[in-house]
Amino acid sequence: MRTLVIVAITAMVFLMTSFNYKFSDHSIAKSITCDSVPALNKQLVAFVKTKIGQKIGKGECWDLAAEALNKTNAKWDGNYNFGKEINYKRDCMYPGDIMQFEGVILKYQIGTKIYMEKMDHHTAIIYEVKGKEELVMADQNTGRSGKKVGLSPFNFKDMTKGKFKVFRPIL
C-alpha cells in the first residue's frame, strides 16, 4: 500500500511539472502594496489636519466627514454613503477613506487597565494606516476628544462586536 501511494504521488508531481503547474504557497501571506494614496484622499487628510482640536458643525461625528467631503467637492449622497464602498479585507485602505461603524464594541488594555468603547452609529476618517488592521482615526463626538476633532487608535483585534463599512471618496 505504501509503495502504491509513493508511486501515485511521484506520478502526480511528474504530470504537474510536465505541464508547468505552479504550486501555490498558501502558508506565506502575500503583502498588498498600498503606496499610492488617491489625490482626493490626500485632500481630505489635509483638511482634517487643519481641524484637529476644533469643533466642526454641531460636533457630531459625521459632521467632520460631511465637511471634508463638501470642501473637496467629493460626490456623496448627503447621508451615510460617503463615496464608493470598498472591501477592506481585499482592497487597500488609505488615509482619507471614511469608516461607518454600526454596533461596534472595542475592548483593549493599556497597562493594567482594561477599556471598552462603544460605537453604536459612528463615522470617522482614516487619518493614518499603520498596518492592514491598525489605523489612526480622525473623529469627533467621542469620549476621548468630546465634540472636537481628535485622533483615536483603531485596531481590528480590539473589536469584539459590530460591523463597519469603508468608503473611498470619489469625484
C-alpha positions as CSV (number, residue, x, y, z in Angstrom):
1,M,0.0,0.0,0.0
2,R,2.8,2.4,0.9
3,T,4.6,1.8,-2.4
4,L,1.3,2.5,-4.3
5,V,0.9,5.9,-2.5
6,I,4.5,6.8,-3.3
7,V,4.1,5.9,-7.0
8,A,0.9,7.9,-7.2
9,I,2.5,11.0,-5.6
10,T,5.5,10.6,-7.9
11,A,3.2,10.4,-11.0
12,M,1.2,13.4,-9.9
13,V,4.3,15.5,-9.4
14,F,5.7,14.4,-12.8
15,L,2.5,15.4,-14.5
16,M,2.3,18.7,-12.8
17,T,5.9,19.7,-13.6
18,S,5.4,18.4,-17.2
19,F,2.6,21.0,-17.7
20,N,4.4,23.8,-15.8
21,Y,1.9,23.6,-13.0
22,K,2.8,26.1,-10.3
23,F,2.3,25.2,-6.7
24,S,0.8,28.0,-4.5
25,D,2.4,28.7,-1.2
26,H,-0.6,29.5,0.9
27,S,1.4,29.5,4.1
28,I,3.1,32.8,3.2
29,A,0.7,35.8,3.3
30,K,1.1,38.0,0.3
31,S,1.5,41.6,1.2
32,I,-0.6,44.1,-0.6
33,T,1.3,47.2,-1.7
34,C,-0.7,50.3,-0.8
35,D,1.7,53.1,-1.6
36,S,-0.4,55.3,-3.9
37,V,-2.8,57.3,-1.8
38,P,-5.5,58.7,-4.1
39,A,-5.3,62.5,-4.6
40,L,-8.8,63.1,-3.2
41,N,-7.9,61.1,0.0
42,K,-4.8,63.3,0.4
43,Q,-7.1,66.4,0.2
44,L,-9.4,65.0,2.9
45,V,-6.5,64.3,5.3
46,A,-5.0,67.8,4.6
47,F,-8.4,69.3,5.6
48,V,-8.6,67.2,8.7
49,K,-5.1,68.2,9.8
50,T,-6.2,71.8,9.9
51,K,-9.2,71.0,12.0
52,I,-7.7,68.9,14.9
53,G,-8.8,70.3,18.2
54,Q,-11.7,72.3,16.6
55,K,-15.4,71.6,16.6
56,I,-16.8,71.0,13.1
57,G,-20.5,71.7,12.5
58,K,-22.5,70.7,15.6
59,G,-19.7,68.5,16.8
60,E,-21.5,65.3,15.7
61,C,-19.2,62.5,14.4
62,W,-20.5,62.7,10.8
63,D,-20.1,66.5,10.6
64,L,-16.3,66.0,10.1
65,A,-16.8,63.6,7.2
66,A,-19.5,65.8,5.6
67,E,-17.5,69.0,5.8
68,A,-14.3,67.3,4.5
69,L,-16.3,65.8,1.5
70,N,-18.0,69.1,0.8
71,K,-14.8,71.1,1.0
72,T,-13.1,68.8,-1.5
73,N,-16.1,68.7,-3.9
74,A,-16.4,64.9,-3.4
75,K,-19.6,63.1,-4.5
76,W,-21.7,61.6,-1.8
77,D,-25.4,61.2,-1.0
78,G,-25.5,63.7,1.9
79,N,-26.4,60.9,4.2
80,Y,-24.2,57.9,5.1
81,N,-23.0,56.8,1.6
82,F,-19.6,58.6,1.7
83,G,-18.4,57.5,-1.7
84,K,-17.6,54.1,-3.2
85,E,-17.8,51.3,-0.7
86,I,-14.6,49.2,-0.7
87,N,-13.9,45.7,0.6
88,Y,-11.4,46.4,3.4
89,K,-10.5,42.7,3.6
90,R,-9.4,42.7,-0.1
91,D,-8.6,46.3,-1.0
92,C,-6.1,48.7,0.4
93,M,-7.4,51.2,3.0
94,Y,-5.9,54.7,2.7
95,P,-5.7,57.8,4.8
96,G,-8.8,59.8,3.8
97,D,-11.1,56.7,3.5
98,I,-14.2,57.0,5.6
99,M,-15.4,54.4,8.1
100,Q,-19.0,54.0,9.2
101,F,-19.4,51.9,12.4
102,E,-22.6,50.1,13.5
103,G,-22.9,48.5,16.9
104,V,-19.2,48.2,17.4
105,I,-17.6,47.5,20.8
106,L,-13.9,47.8,21.3
107,K,-12.1,46.2,24.2
108,Y,-8.4,46.8,24.8
109,Q,-5.8,47.1,27.6
110,I,-3.4,49.9,28.3
111,G,-1.0,48.9,31.1
112,T,-3.1,47.3,33.8
113,K,-6.4,49.0,32.8
114,I,-9.0,47.4,30.5
115,Y,-11.0,49.9,28.4
116,M,-14.3,49.4,26.5
117,E,-15.6,51.8,23.8
118,K,-19.0,51.6,22.2
119,M,-19.7,53.0,18.7
120,D,-23.4,52.4,18.1
121,H,-23.5,54.6,15.0
122,H,-20.2,56.4,14.4
123,T,-18.4,58.0,11.5
124,A,-14.6,58.5,11.3
125,I,-12.0,59.4,8.7
126,I,-8.9,57.2,8.4
127,Y,-6.0,59.6,9.3
128,E,-3.1,57.1,9.2
129,V,-2.8,53.4,8.2
130,K,-0.2,51.7,10.4
131,G,-0.9,48.2,9.1
132,K,-3.6,46.1,7.5
133,E,-5.5,46.0,10.8
134,E,-4.2,49.0,12.7
135,L,-5.3,52.6,12.0
136,V,-5.5,56.0,13.4
137,M,-8.9,57.6,13.0
138,A,-9.8,61.3,13.0
139,D,-13.2,61.7,14.6
140,Q,-15.3,63.9,16.9
141,N,-18.1,63.3,19.4
142,T,-16.1,60.7,21.3
143,G,-15.2,60.1,24.9
144,R,-11.5,60.9,24.0
145,S,-12.0,64.3,22.3
146,G,-15.5,65.3,23.1
147,K,-17.2,67.4,20.3
148,K,-13.8,68.4,18.9
149,V,-11.8,66.6,16.2
150,G,-9.2,64.3,17.7
151,L,-7.2,61.2,16.8
152,S,-8.0,57.8,18.0
153,P,-6.3,54.4,17.5
154,F,-8.3,51.6,15.9
155,N,-7.1,48.0,16.0
156,F,-9.2,45.3,14.4
157,K,-8.3,42.8,17.0
158,D,-9.9,45.0,19.7
159,M,-13.3,44.8,18.0
160,T,-15.5,42.3,19.9
161,K,-18.8,43.1,18.3
162,G,-20.4,45.0,15.4
163,K,-19.5,45.8,11.9
164,F,-18.3,48.7,9.7
165,K,-18.0,49.8,6.2
166,V,-15.2,51.6,4.5
167,F,-15.8,54.2,1.8
168,R,-13.4,55.7,-0.7
169,P,-14.1,59.4,-1.6
170,I,-14.9,60.0,-5.3
171,L,-15.2,63.0,-7.5
